[in-house]
């Protein structure tokens, strides 16, 4: 099962928000515990697909193939076991996506300059109109970041390349403009 672009349907066909909490257990649509599964015709072939939506999100968290029924024409009906497996898989896909996004937006390096050990962090703020990044210097004591917060912080371009060399240059410039 893999995530793909959004098919042309909604998680609950426009059900009012107060109906969202109502569990639905139909052969082609299940809704429970904040998730909706919809079995749909696969546009690419004669088979079926299932889309998993979290809450009222317009984009599915997961779209994957669905099993044909015994008549080899219609989809196998959803059941509690299949729905629970789909929820578990969709949660894992979302968790991996969040980890990947966090890794893209947060970078750090640790280095020693002089007698001081440092952790330099770069946190990208993906603002739609003016993206930027925050470069911060955290002194390390006994291998741990100081609880007093960063000793320096500077706004930099979102494409700033954090490396041990650029971090050392910034520290050695007394936290002046980063290059």
C-alpha positions as CSV (number, residue, x, y, z in Angstrom):
1,X,0.0,0.0,0.0
2,X,1.3,3.4,-0.8
3,X,0.3,7.0,-0.6
4,X,-0.8,8.5,-3.9
5,X,-2.5,11.7,-5.1
6,X,-6.0,12.3,-3.9
7,X,-8.7,10.5,-5.8
8,X,-11.9,12.4,-6.6
9,X,-13.9,11.7,-3.5
10,X,-14.2,12.8,0.1
11,X,-13.9,10.8,3.3
12,X,-17.5,11.0,4.3
13,X,-19.3,12.5,1.3
14,X,-20.0,15.8,3.1
15,X,-21.5,14.4,6.3
16,X,-22.1,17.2,8.8
17,X,-19.4,17.6,11.5
18,X,-21.7,16.3,14.3
19,X,-22.1,13.1,12.4
20,X,-18.4,12.5,12.2
21,X,-18.4,10.8,15.6
22,X,-21.0,8.3,14.5
23,X,-19.5,4.9,13.6
24,X,-20.4,3.6,10.1
25,X,-19.8,-0.1,9.2
26,X,-20.9,-0.5,5.6
27,X,-19.3,-2.9,3.1
28,X,-17.5,-0.1,1.3
29,X,-17.3,2.6,4.0
30,X,-16.2,2.3,7.6
31,X,-15.8,5.2,10.0
32,X,-14.6,4.8,13.6
33,X,-12.2,6.3,16.0
34,X,-11.5,9.3,13.8
35,X,-10.7,7.3,10.6
36,X,-12.8,6.7,7.5
37,X,-12.1,3.9,5.0
38,X,-13.6,4.1,1.5
39,X,-13.4,1.3,-1.0
40,X,-13.4,2.9,-4.5
41,X,-13.1,1.8,-8.1
42,X,-9.4,1.8,-9.1
43,X,-9.2,4.2,-12.0
44,X,-6.0,2.5,-13.4
45,X,-7.5,-1.0,-13.9
46,X,-10.5,-3.2,-13.3
47,X,-9.7,-3.6,-9.6
48,X,-10.5,-1.8,-6.4
49,X,-8.7,0.5,-4.0
50,X,-9.1,1.6,-0.4
51,X,-8.5,5.2,0.8
52,X,-8.0,6.0,4.5
53,X,-8.8,9.5,5.8
54,X,-8.0,10.9,9.2
55,X,-10.8,13.1,10.6
56,X,-12.1,15.5,8.0
57,X,-8.8,15.8,6.1
58,X,-9.5,16.3,2.4
59,X,-6.5,14.2,1.3
60,X,-6.2,10.5,2.1
61,X,-3.4,9.5,4.4
62,X,-3.2,6.2,2.6
63,X,-4.4,4.8,-0.7
64,X,-3.8,1.2,-1.6
65,X,-5.1,-1.8,-3.5
66,X,-8.2,-3.6,-2.3
67,X,-9.1,-7.3,-2.6
68,X,-11.8,-8.5,-5.1
69,X,-14.7,-10.4,-3.7
70,X,-15.6,-14.0,-4.5
71,X,-17.5,-12.9,-7.6
72,X,-14.3,-11.4,-9.0
73,X,-16.3,-8.2,-9.9
74,X,-17.1,-6.4,-6.7
75,X,-14.8,-5.5,-3.8
76,X,-14.4,-7.7,-0.7
77,X,-16.5,-6.0,2.1
78,X,-14.7,-4.1,4.8
79,X,-14.6,-5.8,8.2
80,X,-13.3,-4.9,11.6
81,X,-10.0,-6.7,11.2
82,X,-9.3,-5.1,7.8
83,X,-10.3,-1.7,9.1
84,X,-8.0,-2.0,12.2
85,X,-5.1,-3.1,10.0
86,X,-5.7,-0.1,7.6
87,X,-5.8,2.3,10.6
88,X,-2.5,0.9,11.9
89,X,-0.9,1.2,8.5
90,X,-2.2,4.7,7.9
91,X,-1.0,5.8,11.3
92,X,2.5,4.5,10.5
93,X,2.5,6.3,7.1
94,X,1.6,9.6,8.8
95,X,4.2,9.0,11.5
96,X,7.0,8.4,8.9
97,X,5.8,11.4,6.9
98,X,6.1,13.6,10.1
99,X,9.5,12.2,10.9
100,X,10.7,12.9,7.3
101,X,9.3,16.5,7.4
102,X,10.9,17.1,10.9
103,X,14.3,15.8,9.5
104,X,14.0,18.2,6.6
105,X,13.2,21.2,8.8
106,X,15.7,20.6,11.6
107,X,19.4,20.1,11.3
108,X,22.1,20.1,13.9
109,X,25.9,19.6,14.3
110,X,28.0,19.2,17.4
111,X,31.6,20.5,17.5
112,X,34.3,21.8,19.8
113,X,35.7,25.3,19.3
114,X,38.5,26.1,21.7
115,X,37.6,24.5,25.0
116,X,33.8,24.7,24.5
117,X,31.6,22.0,23.1
118,X,28.7,23.3,21.0
119,X,25.5,22.1,19.3
120,X,24.5,24.4,16.5
121,X,20.9,24.0,15.3
122,X,19.2,25.1,12.1
123,X,15.4,25.2,12.2
124,X,13.7,26.0,8.9
125,X,10.4,28.0,9.1
126,X,8.5,27.1,5.9
127,X,6.4,30.3,5.8
128,X,4.4,30.5,2.5
129,X,5.5,34.1,1.7
130,X,8.8,34.6,3.6
131,X,10.5,31.3,4.5
132,X,13.5,31.6,6.8
133,X,15.6,29.6,9.2
134,X,16.8,30.1,12.8
135,X,20.5,29.3,13.5
136,X,21.1,28.8,17.2
137,X,24.2,28.1,19.3
138,X,23.7,25.9,22.4
139,X,26.7,25.3,24.7
140,X,27.0,21.6,25.7
141,X,27.9,20.7,29.3
142,X,28.6,17.1,30.1
143,X,27.2,16.2,26.7
144,X,23.9,17.9,27.3
145,X,22.5,21.2,25.9
146,X,22.4,24.0,28.5
147,X,19.0,24.5,30.1
148,X,19.5,28.2,29.8
149,X,18.7,28.1,26.1
150,X,20.9,29.3,23.2
151,X,23.6,31.8,23.7
152,X,23.1,33.2,20.2
153,X,20.3,33.0,17.7
154,X,20.2,34.5,14.2
155,X,17.7,34.5,11.4
156,X,19.3,33.2,8.2
157,X,18.2,32.2,4.7
158,X,16.1,29.0,4.5
159,X,18.8,27.4,2.2
160,X,21.6,28.1,4.7
161,X,24.0,25.1,4.5
162,X,24.8,24.0,8.1
163,X,28.0,22.1,8.3
164,X,30.8,21.7,10.9
165,X,32.8,24.3,9.0
166,X,29.9,26.9,8.7
167,X,29.1,26.3,12.4
168,X,32.7,26.9,13.4
169,X,32.9,30.0,11.3
170,X,29.8,31.4,12.9
171,X,31.1,30.7,16.4
172,X,34.5,32.1,15.6
173,X,32.9,35.3,14.3
174,X,31.3,35.8,17.7
175,X,27.9,34.8,16.2
176,X,28.0,37.6,13.6
177,X,26.2,37.3,10.3
178,X,26.4,33.7,9.1
179,X,27.9,32.9,5.8
